[in-house]
Amino acid sequence: MHAFIVVLLVIVSIGLIGVVILQSGKSAGLSGAISGGAETLFGKQKARGIDLILHRTTVVLSVLFFILALAVTYLKI
């Protein structure tokens, strides 16, 4: 059981790292406003949807990471 939870914790950790790397930074909005209006006008809704999905995935994976880390610690004792 302990080994299964550790493997699951590693998978969730790698997924969490990947999702965080895929997210756009907070300063991306400023560079988009300077570069041109057409891209921000038409691409904003699409980016907002993708960013929303990545944000929700980050929240779910971080909660799973926290629970699995506590489970590993509890089973180690």
N, C-alpha and C positions, 0 to 999 in steps of 0.2 A: 504494500500500500504506500509506503514511504517513497519508494522508487518511482511509482506511478505519479505521485504528486510532484516530485522533483522534476520529472520529465515534462509534466504539464506546466510547471512554473517556468521552465526554460523556454517552452514554446510560446507561452504568453508573453514572456519578456522580449523575445525576438519580435513578436508581432507588435508589441507596444513601441519598441524602438523604431520599427518600420513605419508605423502610422504617424509617429511624432515627426519623423524625418520628412514624410510626404506632405505635412501641413505647411501652408504658406505662413511667412512671418507677418508680424503686425505692421511692418514698414512697407509691405507690398502694396497697400492701398495708395500710399503717397507716390510711389514710382509709377503706378498705373495712371494716376491723375495727371502726372506731368507728361507721360509718353504720348497720350492721345485720348480723345473722347470716345471714338468709335469702339475701341476695345473695351473700355469700361462700361459703355452704354449697353452693348449687346452681350458682353461676356460676364457681366456682373451676376446675373441670376444663376448661370451655370456654375460659376465659381462659388457662389454662396451655397448652392446645394451640395457641391463636393466638399466644401469646408465644413458644412453642417454634418455630413456623414462621417467625415474624419474626426470631428470633435466628439460625436456620440460614440464612435468606436474607441476613441482614446479613453473616454470616461468608463466604458464597459471593461476594457482591458486593464485599466488601472485598478478598478475595484476587484477584478479577478486576481490581479497580481497581489494585492494587499491580502485578500482572503487566503490565497495559496501560500503566501509567505508565512502567515500566522499558522496555517495548517501544518506546514513543514516544521515550524518551531514547536508546535504542540506535540506532533508525533515524534519529534526527536527526543523529547523528555521522557 
